Amino acid sequence: MTIRTATRPDLDALYAIWCELMDSHEAYHPVFGYYRQAEAELKRVLLQRLQEPYTRFFVAENERGLMGLLVAMYQIGNNGMHFNRRGYIAETIVRPQYRRTGLGRLLFETAREWLTRQGADHLELQVAVANPGGLQFWTALGFAPSTHHLVLPLTSRG
C-alpha cells in the first residue's frame, strides 16, 4: 500500500472514487446529489482543483487501484483573527473493504503533515449530520464541533 499525491493521470480513478463518495452521501442530504451525465464537467472541476497550488489530493493505493482519497486545502484568512491559516479537509473516503484498517488515519496524518508544512494553525472539516461513522472517526482524531453548517436548498434538483 502506498500513500501519495494524485496527479493528472489519476483523473479517471479520482472521478470514480469521488462518485462513490457522493453516491454514499446522497442519502444524507440532497446537497450531495450530482448529475451523472455531467461526467466531463465534473472531471474538469476535479482537474482544476488537482492543479491548484494549495490543494492536494492524497490517495492510498494498492495493486488493485485506489483504496482511499483525502482532499486537503490550505487557505490564508484575516490576519486580525487568532486562527487565520486554515487547513481544510474536504472530500474523504476509504472504500468499504479497507475501513477500520488504519488507512483513514494514515491519509489524515499525511494531509496534516502537509498542511502543517504550509503553515496551517488549525484544521477544519465538515461531516454530514447523518454520518455517525464519519463523526466518530473525526472526533477520535481530536476534532470537536465549532459551528453548525446549515443548508437551505432554494430549488429542487435531480
C-alpha positions in Angstrom: 0.0 0.0 0.0 1.3 3.4 -0.9 0.0 6.9 0.0 0.9 9.6 -2.5 -0.2 12.8 -4.1 -2.5 12.3 -7.0 -1.6 13.7 -10.4 -3.4 14.3 -13.7 -3.1 10.7 -15.0 -5.2 9.7 -11.9 -8.2 11.7 -13.0 -10.4 8.8 -14.1 -9.7 6.9 -10.8 -10.3 10.1 -8.8 -13.6 10.6 -10.5 -14.7 7.1 -9.8 -13.9 7.2 -6.1 -15.3 10.8 -5.8 -18.6 9.4 -7.3 -18.6 6.6 -4.7 -18.3 9.2 -2.0 -21.2 11.3 -3.4 -23.3 8.2 -4.0 -22.9 7.1 -0.4 -23.7 10.6 0.9 -26.6 11.4 -1.4 -28.9 9.7 1.1 -27.7 12.0 3.9 -28.8 15.2 2.2 -29.7 16.5 -1.3 -26.7 18.8 -1.3 -24.5 15.7 -2.2 -26.5 15.0 -5.4 -24.8 15.3 -8.7 -25.7 14.9 -12.4 -24.4 11.5 -13.5 -24.5 12.6 -17.2 -22.2 15.6 -16.4 -19.0 13.5 -16.2 -17.0 15.8 -18.4 -17.8 18.9 -16.3 -17.2 17.1 -13.0 -13.9 15.8 -14.3 -13.0 19.3 -15.5 -13.6 20.7 -12.0 -11.7 17.9 -10.3 -8.7 18.5 -12.7 -8.9 22.2 -11.9 -8.8 21.5 -8.2 -6.0 19.0 -8.7 -3.9 21.7 -10.2 -4.4 24.3 -7.5 -1.1 25.1 -5.7 -2.6 25.0 -2.2 -4.7 21.8 -2.7 -3.6 18.2 -2.5 -5.4 15.1 -3.4 -3.8 12.3 -1.2 -4.6 8.8 -2.4 -3.9 5.4 -0.9 -3.5 2.7 -3.5 -2.5 -1.0 -3.8 -2.1 -3.2 -6.9 -5.9 -3.2 -7.4 -6.2 0.6 -7.5 -7.3 3.4 -5.2 -8.2 2.4 -1.7 -9.0 5.9 -0.4 -8.9 9.6 -1.0 -8.5 12.7 1.1 -8.5 16.2 -0.4 -6.7 18.9 1.7 -6.6 22.6 1.1 -4.6 25.5 2.7 -6.1 29.0 2.9 -4.8 32.2 4.5 -7.6 34.3 6.0 -7.9 37.5 8.0 -4.7 38.4 9.8 -6.7 40.1 12.6 -8.0 36.7 13.7 -6.2 34.4 16.2 -6.6 31.4 13.8 -6.1 32.7 10.2 -4.2 30.0 8.4 -6.8 27.3 7.8 -6.1 23.7 6.7 -9.3 22.3 5.3 -10.1 18.6 5.0 -12.5 18.2 2.1 -13.7 15.0 0.4 -12.6 12.0 2.3 -13.4 8.3 1.5 -11.9 4.9 2.3 -13.5 2.2 0.3 -15.6 -0.1 2.5 -13.3 -3.1 2.3 -10.4 -1.1 3.6 -12.2 0.6 6.5 -11.1 0.0 10.1 -7.6 -0.8 8.9 -6.0 2.5 9.9 -6.0 3.7 6.3 -8.2 6.8 7.0 -5.9 7.7 9.8 -2.8 7.4 7.5 -4.4 9.6 4.9 -5.3 12.2 7.6 -1.8 12.1 9.1 -0.3 12.7 5.6 -2.6 15.6 5.0 -2.0 17.1 8.4 1.8 16.9 7.9 1.4 18.7 4.5 -1.0 21.3 6.0 1.4 22.0 8.9 4.3 22.5 6.5 2.2 25.0 4.6 1.7 27.0 7.8 -1.8 25.9 8.9 -2.6 26.9 12.5 -5.8 24.9 12.7 -7.7 22.3 10.7 -11.4 22.3 9.8 -13.8 19.9 8.1 -17.5 19.2 7.7 -19.2 15.9 8.4 -22.7 15.0 7.3 -25.1 15.0 10.2 -26.5 11.7 9.1 -23.0 10.1 9.0 -22.3 8.9 12.6 -19.3 6.7 11.4 -17.6 9.8 9.9 -18.4 11.9 13.0 -16.9 9.1 15.3 -13.8 8.8 13.1 -13.0 12.6 13.1 -13.9 13.0 16.8 -11.4 10.2 17.6 -8.7 12.2 15.8 -9.3 15.2 18.0 -11.8 17.3 16.1 -14.6 18.9 18.0 -17.7 20.8 17.0 -17.2 24.5 16.4 -20.2 25.7 14.3 -23.3 24.3 12.8 -23.2 24.3 9.0 -26.8 24.7 7.8 -28.2 24.3 4.2 -31.4 25.6 2.7 -32.0 24.4 -0.9 -33.8 27.1 -2.8 -34.6 24.8 -5.8 -35.2 21.1 -6.2 -32.7 19.1 -8.2 -32.4 15.7 -9.6 
